[in-house]
Amino acid sequence: MRLTQDPIQVLLVFAKEDSQSDGFWWACDRAGYRCHIACTPESAVECFLDKHHEIIVVDHRFPRYLDAESVCR
């Protein structure tokens, strides 16, 4: 019988770390969520397949560096 629940896992997919990704990271930490960050589509998919996150945030501000739509597929 499990008395405690595992923290919600969040995957942040950002092409580069900046104040926006830092803000999401801070909010997740403050809410008690376990947070992972990925900077490439390959690492995002690999991380998701390994951890099965409940929440995924994909940054679509820099399509030249990260194709958000292909990550979602």
C-alpha positions in Angstrom: 0.0 0.0 0.0 1.4 3.3 -1.1 0.9 6.2 1.3 2.8 8.9 -0.6 2.4 9.9 -4.2 5.3 10.4 -6.5 5.8 14.0 -7.6 4.4 15.1 -10.9 7.1 15.0 -13.6 7.5 17.9 -16.0 9.5 18.0 -19.2 10.6 21.4 -20.4 11.8 21.5 -24.1 13.7 24.7 -24.8 16.2 25.4 -27.5 18.3 27.4 -25.1 18.1 28.3 -21.4 16.9 31.8 -20.8 14.6 33.7 -18.4 11.5 31.9 -19.8 12.9 28.4 -19.2 14.2 29.6 -15.8 10.7 30.8 -14.9 9.1 27.5 -15.8 11.8 25.6 -13.9 11.3 27.9 -10.8 7.5 27.4 -11.0 7.8 23.6 -11.2 10.2 23.5 -8.3 8.0 25.8 -6.2 5.0 23.5 -6.9 6.9 20.5 -5.9 7.1 19.0 -9.3 10.1 17.0 -10.6 11.5 18.9 -13.6 13.7 17.8 -16.5 14.9 20.0 -19.3 15.9 19.0 -22.9 17.5 21.2 -25.5 17.2 19.0 -28.6 14.3 17.1 -30.1 16.3 13.8 -29.7 17.0 14.4 -26.0 13.3 15.4 -25.4 12.0 12.2 -26.9 14.6 10.1 -25.1 13.8 11.8 -21.8 10.1 11.3 -22.3 10.4 7.6 -23.2 12.6 7.1 -20.1 10.4 9.1 -17.5 6.9 9.3 -19.0 6.2 12.9 -17.9 2.7 14.0 -17.0 3.3 17.6 -18.2 5.3 18.7 -21.2 6.1 22.3 -22.2 7.6 22.9 -25.6 9.1 26.3 -26.5 8.1 27.3 -30.0 9.9 30.7 -30.0 13.0 29.6 -31.9 11.9 27.4 -34.8 15.3 27.7 -36.4 16.9 25.8 -33.5 14.0 23.5 -32.4 11.1 22.3 -34.5 8.4 22.1 -31.9 5.8 20.4 -34.1 8.2 17.5 -34.9 8.9 17.0 -31.2 5.1 16.7 -30.6 4.7 14.1 -33.3 
